[in-house]
Amino acid sequence: MRRPLKKKRVMVPDAKYGSAKVGRLINYVMERGQKQVARKIVYQAFDEIQKAENKDPQLVFEEALQNVGPLTELRSRRVGGANYQIPQEVSPDRRLVLALRWILQAAKSRKGIPMYKKLSREIIDASKNEGAAITRRENTQKMAEANRAFAHLAW
C-alpha cells in the first residue's frame, strides 16, 4: 500500500524581489542555517547580473531556470529481475528543483572566485544556453532519448 502524499509547503517569497523562486534559491545556497549569508550571496549575484547584462536579473534568472530544467528524466524500474532506465516526463515542481540544484552544483564546481560571482556567471551562462548546468540537462535528455525503447515499461 502506498503512503499518503506529503502536503506541499508554501514557499515564502524573498524580501527584495518578492519571488518564491528566488526564495528557494536562497534556501539552496544556505549552509548550516546561515540564511543571511545566503541572501547576501544571492543578492550580490543578482547585482552582478544587473551590471553584466543590463537586464532585470530576475528575468535572466527565470530564463536560466527555463533553459536548465529537463523535460524528461530516467527512473529505474525493476522488471523481472532486471533494472531498466525508463524515461519519464518531469513535473513542473521537480523541474524547478533540478534546475536550481544543477545551477548551484555547477556554480560550486567553478574554482578560484567568490561564490556570488560564480553563481552570477552560471546563471548568465544558463540563460544563454551555455555552461555546466546546460551540459547536465543535455546529458539527461540524451540518456532519456537513448532509453526510449523502455518507455512501454513505465507505470
C-alpha positions as CSV (number, residue, x, y, z in Angstrom):
1,M,0.0,0.0,0.0
2,R,1.3,3.4,-0.9
3,R,1.9,6.0,1.8
4,P,-0.1,9.2,1.7
5,L,1.2,12.2,-0.3
6,K,3.1,14.9,1.6
7,K,1.5,18.3,2.0
8,K,3.4,20.8,0.0
9,R,4.8,23.7,1.9
10,V,4.1,27.1,0.6
11,M,7.4,28.8,-0.2
12,V,7.9,32.3,1.3
13,P,8.9,34.8,-1.3
14,D,12.1,36.7,-0.7
15,A,12.0,40.3,0.6
16,K,13.8,42.1,-2.2
17,Y,12.3,40.6,-5.3
18,G,9.1,39.1,-4.0
19,S,9.7,35.9,-5.8
20,A,9.2,32.4,-4.4
21,K,11.8,31.0,-6.8
22,V,14.5,33.5,-5.6
23,G,13.5,32.4,-2.0
24,R,14.1,28.8,-2.9
25,L,17.4,29.7,-4.5
26,I,18.4,31.4,-1.2
27,N,17.4,28.2,0.7
28,Y,19.5,26.1,-1.6
29,V,22.5,28.4,-1.2
30,M,22.2,28.4,2.6
31,E,24.6,26.2,4.6
32,R,24.4,25.4,8.3
33,G,21.4,27.6,8.8
34,Q,23.1,30.9,7.8
35,K,20.3,32.4,5.8
36,Q,21.6,36.0,6.0
37,V,24.9,34.9,4.3
38,A,22.9,33.1,1.6
39,R,20.8,36.2,1.0
40,K,23.9,38.3,0.7
41,I,25.4,35.8,-1.9
42,V,22.2,35.7,-4.0
43,Y,21.6,39.4,-3.9
44,Q,25.2,40.2,-4.8
45,A,25.0,37.6,-7.7
46,F,21.8,39.4,-8.9
47,D,23.6,42.8,-8.7
48,E,26.5,41.3,-10.8
49,I,23.9,40.0,-13.4
50,Q,22.4,43.5,-13.5
51,K,25.9,45.1,-14.2
52,A,26.9,42.4,-16.8
53,E,23.7,42.1,-18.7
54,N,21.9,45.5,-18.2
55,K,18.7,43.5,-17.8
56,D,16.4,42.7,-14.9
57,P,18.3,40.0,-13.0
58,Q,15.0,38.2,-12.2
59,L,14.2,37.8,-15.9
60,V,17.7,36.4,-16.6
61,F,17.2,34.0,-13.6
62,E,13.8,32.9,-14.9
63,E,15.2,32.3,-18.4
64,A,18.1,30.3,-16.9
65,L,15.7,28.1,-14.9
66,Q,13.6,27.6,-18.1
67,N,16.7,26.6,-20.1
68,V,18.2,24.2,-17.4
69,G,15.0,22.4,-16.4
70,P,14.8,19.0,-18.1
71,L,11.7,17.8,-19.8
72,T,12.4,14.1,-19.3
73,E,14.5,12.1,-16.8
74,L,15.4,8.5,-16.2
75,R,13.8,6.5,-13.4
76,S,15.0,3.0,-12.5
77,R,12.4,0.2,-12.5
78,R,12.9,-3.4,-11.7
79,V,11.1,-5.7,-14.1
80,G,11.6,-9.5,-14.0
81,G,14.9,-9.4,-12.3
82,A,16.4,-6.7,-14.5
83,N,16.7,-3.0,-13.8
84,Y,15.6,-0.7,-16.6
85,Q,16.2,3.0,-17.0
86,I,12.8,4.3,-18.1
87,P,12.3,7.8,-19.4
88,Q,9.5,9.8,-17.8
89,E,8.2,13.4,-18.1
90,V,9.3,15.7,-15.3
91,S,6.7,17.5,-13.3
92,P,7.0,21.4,-13.1
93,D,7.9,21.3,-9.4
94,R,10.6,18.7,-9.9
95,R,11.9,20.6,-13.0
96,L,12.4,23.7,-10.8
97,V,14.1,21.7,-8.1
98,L,16.5,20.0,-10.6
99,A,17.3,23.3,-12.3
100,L,18.1,25.1,-9.0
101,R,20.2,22.1,-7.9
102,W,22.1,21.9,-11.2
103,I,22.8,25.6,-11.4
104,L,24.1,25.6,-7.8
105,Q,26.3,22.5,-8.3
106,A,27.8,24.0,-11.5
107,A,28.5,27.3,-9.7
108,K,30.2,25.4,-6.8
109,S,32.4,23.5,-9.2
110,R,33.9,26.7,-10.5
111,K,37.1,27.5,-8.6
112,G,39.1,30.5,-7.5
113,I,36.4,33.3,-7.3
114,P,33.9,34.3,-4.7
115,M,30.6,32.4,-4.6
116,Y,28.4,35.3,-5.7
117,K,30.5,35.7,-8.9
118,K,30.4,32.0,-9.6
119,L,26.6,32.0,-9.2
120,S,26.1,35.1,-11.3
121,R,28.2,33.7,-14.1
122,E,26.5,30.3,-14.1
123,I,23.0,32.0,-14.2
124,I,24.1,34.2,-17.1
125,D,25.6,31.2,-18.9
126,A,22.5,29.2,-18.4
127,S,20.3,32.0,-19.7
128,K,22.4,31.9,-22.9
129,N,22.1,28.1,-23.1
130,E,25.8,27.5,-22.1
131,G,27.6,26.3,-19.1
132,A,27.9,23.2,-17.0
133,A,24.2,23.1,-15.9
134,I,23.1,23.1,-19.5
135,T,25.5,20.3,-20.3
136,R,24.0,18.3,-17.4
137,R,20.5,18.8,-18.8
138,E,21.6,17.8,-22.3
139,N,23.2,14.6,-21.0
140,T,20.0,13.8,-19.1
141,Q,17.9,14.4,-22.3
142,K,20.3,12.2,-24.4
143,M,20.1,9.4,-21.9
144,A,16.3,9.5,-21.9
145,E,16.3,9.5,-25.7
146,A,18.6,6.5,-25.8
147,N,16.4,4.6,-23.4
148,R,13.1,5.5,-25.2
149,A,12.7,1.8,-26.1
150,F,11.9,1.0,-22.5
151,A,9.2,3.7,-22.3
152,H,6.4,1.0,-22.5
153,L,7.5,-0.3,-19.1
154,A,6.5,2.9,-17.4
155,W,3.8,2.6,-14.8
